Amino acid sequence: MFSSFLKSVLVFNRSQNQAPNFILVYALIALAWHNQFFITLVVFSGSFSEKLAQALTEHSFQYGTVLCLTILFFILRLAFLYLVNKTDNFIEADEPIEAKIGSDQVFTENKDVLRLLALLEDTKAELAKVKARETAAQTDKNATINKMLAVQAELDIAQADIAILSQANEDLRAKLSEHA
């Protein structure tokens, strides 16, 4: 598996146009990375040797970082071109899709979809049951509220009757105490 991958990468690399010169890319990245080095050479006053000494002491030149960035640039470029080439070859091939994706991925019956549909039907049944229970609970709640309101109305009427009877009783007692 790895040898076929390595072989395909090597064949691809040979078939590509020439990459930019490694030293040129390294120099461009170094210039971009260390622009302060050159600014110090221009701004600092004195002889060239003093300017160079000042620039070197002020800004340490990071060779390893620039080298890693250059290598990363080339690796990313090759990976991008390799992926573009592979996708172009994949799209342009006239083979049926089963040959492209491999026999292990070809399916005649997708059991996952059937299980998902069965789960969906079960969920719909559960949802219908929950809705029925919710409707029943709402009806029970409304009936209970109506009963409570009826009892509250009866209680209010009874309290009003008690208040009237209490007032009549006080009036009768007052009349009794006047005649006695």
N, C-alpha and C positions, 0 to 999 in steps of 0.2 A: 504494500500500500504506500509506504513512505517513498520507496524507490520510484514508483510510477509518478508520484507527486513531484519528486525532485527532478525526474527526467522531463516532465512537462514544463516545469519552471525553467530548466536549462534551454529547452527547445524554444520556448517563448522568448527568453532573454536574447538568444541568438537572432531571432527573427525581427526584433525591434530595431527602430532607428537608433543611431548613436545617441547615447545620453550626453548631457553636457559634461565637459571636462571636470573631473573630480577636483583638481587644484583650483580651477576657476570658481567652482561653487564654494569651495572652502574659503577662498579669498573674499568672495562676496559676503559670505556669512560672517567672516572675521571682521570685515569693514563695518557691517551693520551692528555686530555685537560690541565692537570696541571703538565706536565713533569718538568717544572721549579721548582716546589715545591720540588721534590725529588733531583734534581740537586743541589739545594741550601743546602739541608741536607748533601750531600756528600762533596761539595766544601768548605763550611764555616768551619772555624776552631773554636774549643772550645768544651765545654761539649755538651752532647745530648740536654739538656734543652735549652742551648744558640742557638744551631743549629735549634731546633724546633721553638724557638721564632723568630729567624731571618727569617726563611722560611715563617712563618705565617705573619710577618709584611711586608715582601717583596712581597708576592704573595697572594692576597686574594682568598680564595677558593670559587668558584662560584657554590654553590650547586644547585641553581635553573636552571642554564644553563645546567649543566650536567644532571639533572633530565629531563628537557625538551628534550634534545637530546636522552636520553634513551627511553622516551615515544615515541618520533618520530620514533626511530628505530623499536620499536615493532609495531607501527601503520603501518609503511611502509611494514614491513614483513608480517603482517596479510593481508593488502590490496593486496600485490603481490600474496600471496598464494590463497587468495579468488578469484582474477581475473583468475589465472591459473586454479583453480578448476572449475569455471563457464565456461571458454572457453573449457576445456576438456569435461565437461558434455554436452555443446552445440554441440560440434563436434561429440561426440559419440552417441548422441540421434538418433533414427531411425525415428523420426517424419518427415513429409514433411515440407518443408521450410515455407509454409504458416502458419503452426501451431507454428513454432518457432518465426516468426517475428510478429505475431499478425494479426488479421483480418483487422485492420485499415490501415495496410501498404500493404496489398495485392492489386494488381491492375489488372484490366481486360483490361483497355485501358489507355494508358499513354497519356494524353492530352498535357502534357508539351513537349513531344517529337514531337507531331504533330504541336504544335505552333512553336517549334524551327525549324522544317523543313519548315513550311510556311514562317517564317522569313528569313530562308536561301534562299528560292526561290525568295522572294521579294528583298533580298540583291543582288542576282545574276542578277535580272532584272535591278535594279538600276545601278549595275556595268556595265552591257552591254550598258545602256544609256550613262553613263559617258564616257565609252570608245569610243562610237560613237561620242559624243560631242568633245572629245579630238582629235579624228582623223579629224573631220571637222575643228576644230580650227587650227590644225597643217597644214591642206591643205590651209586654209585661210591665215595663216601666211606665208606659202611658196609662195602663189600667190601674196601677198602684197610685200614680199621681192623682188620677180621677177619684179613686176611693178616698185618698187623703183629703182632697178638696171637698168631697161630699161630707166626710166626717167633720172637717173643719167648719163647714157651713152649718151642720147640725149642732155642733158645739157652740158656734156663735149664736144660733137661735136659742139654744138652751140657756146660754149666759144672759141673753137679752130677756128671756122669760123670767129667769131668776132675779134679774135686776128689777123688772116690773113687779114681780111678786114681793120682793124685799121692800120696794117703795110703798106698795099697797099695804103691806104688813105694818110698816112704820106709821103710815097714815091712820090705820085702824087702831094702833096702840095709842097714837096721839089723841084720837077721838075718845077712846076708852078712858084715858087718863083725864080728859077734860070732863067727862060725865061722871067720873067717879069721885 
